[in-house]
Amino acid sequence: MWLPRVSGTAVTALLLLQTCLLLFLVSRPGPPSQSGREEHVHVLVLSSWRSGSSFVGQLFSQHPDVFYLMEPAWHVWTTLSKSSAPVLHMAVRDLVRSVFLCDMDVFDAYLPWRRNLSDLFQWAVSRALCSPPACSAFRRDAISSETVCKPLCARRPFSLAQEACRSYSHVVLKEVRFFNLQVLYPLLSDPALNLRIVHLVRDPRAVLRSREQTAKDLARDNGIVLGTNGTWVEADPGLRVVREVCRSHVRIAEAATQKPPPFLRGRYRLVRFEDLAREPLAQIRALYSFTGLSLTPQLESWIHNITHGSGLGSPREAFKTTSRNALNVSQAWRQALPFPKIRRVQELCAGALQLLGYRPVFSEDEQHDFGLDLVLPRGPSSFSWASSTSTHPGP
């Protein structure tokens, strides 16, 4: 059998050509995502109940570049309600990671086999699930309405949530079921995620007033926070849940600002609800900038309208975002709570008040003196990475 003779020079040339071709193929950029971005951004709005997190969630949900879900870990807590919050941390974290990666099969453990979009907790507050490819109730660049979306999109196949998720540049989740930051370190250091943490806090006295208005809605969650083995807790005269919420905010803020691990740098932002209420557009521009988003004229108009309404909201609207006077809402507790209860909250949450910048009141006169500003200014150095090494007293 005759074989052609190939010179060593020719072999070398062929190998060189093959290497160059391989390097060219490897160095070529991959196909752009449907959103026009090469890398997804993942944002976790980390907060607690009755802290304005539904409002902040909508600031992201209505953005045309965002796929948003409200509290997907609700499914974990309702399925495993006899456990305690620390025990459920791992399951919640694993679910959150899967949803960030648009792997909706993670819900197999928590939802019926035959399921629609409407089986997801508070699904209709997500504009992304009310617009293509999930549904056609609204255009992707429109401001959606839960009321309109529900009857039109409820029976759409659940698989469309995954398809929709993959078509956006940003995946944003809002969660109230993490009580320390360390449990999120595997996500922050995960090369598959480009994670940002928005830590939303609110004056504990305002949180208490709002919680009292929605006590029945929070009873199961209270039981999990307190580790009551599945017993729902509606009445909490000792304010044990509020105390634990305050402690969790201190733990999270201190972990992020006092010698944080390298992978956390530039990935954490603390936001006070009261600052959003006072200067919504300026604060939201900064929030969008932190997460790689831009404020559109349509969103600017919507934000102005929803923060300059005439009402305070009602208990029936506890988990809805409606047009209200945001500044008045943030101060309503000063008229509604009796001073002895305020004093007790201040005792239980002293560390949180100091760390987060809320001034205590020492009399009913101070409580009702609206000329006395109880929200202390926070300058650029308040939570710098080179923050002081001094310790804050615990709550």
C-alpha angles and dihedrals in degrees: 000000000000118000123188116243114237120196123232090244091057092049091051091050092050092050091049091050091049091050092050091049091050092049090049093052094047093048095050113106115248122247112291118252119253088259091057093249127112096212131041120231117219120203126188115196099207115196146121134255118292095011099117093268095135088057093048089046090057091051085065099033094058093051111106093226096053135092105198136188125183114225102329087178087071085087091057093050095047093048095045099032095144091067128083127247096256091049091052095047094094095048091048092049093049092050092048092051092051093049091049087056090047092245100144093173085089087081090067088093094052109031135056117269092244103053142156134202088270091067089073115093111261090347095161094064087068110091088197091063091049096052136055133334090020096041140339101230091111138014115253091249095047130098105251130217124215091212093056095040099053101067094039101046108024096101097045113125116272091229089072090071089067093046091050093047092056092053097064131079093218129047112194125186127184116210136176097177104084117093101181137029098227092073087063096052093096089057094046091052095041109116090209091064132063094199130186123184119214106191108199118195135175136193105281090225090059090045090055093051091051093045091054089056092053102034096134093051092054099044098102093045090049090055092053092047090051094041097236095159095249099322112134116232116206101157116054106173092166090056089229094153093050089050091052091048090052091049091050093053090051091049093049097044094046093048090052098045108030109070096324119195115264094252091061096058111116092004101089130071126174115212126186117212090220091059090052089050093051100043106014100166096045092046093046092049088055091046092050091047090053090054098040098255133125129222110242123207090246092053091046091055092046092049092050092051096046094049097044102054124129103243140069096222126248134250088255087063093050096129099027130094108228134160109282140150097265095195093052091046090055091054101038094101090068090069099034107046124074113239096242089059091048090051090051093051090049090053093049094043102036093125093049092049091052097043096044096042107252120145117225121227121226102194143021088255091060090044092057097037101101089183086071107084111217095185108083119212118260113206127197091273096053094096104014121155088245090054119157119280092226115121126236121226115255120251 
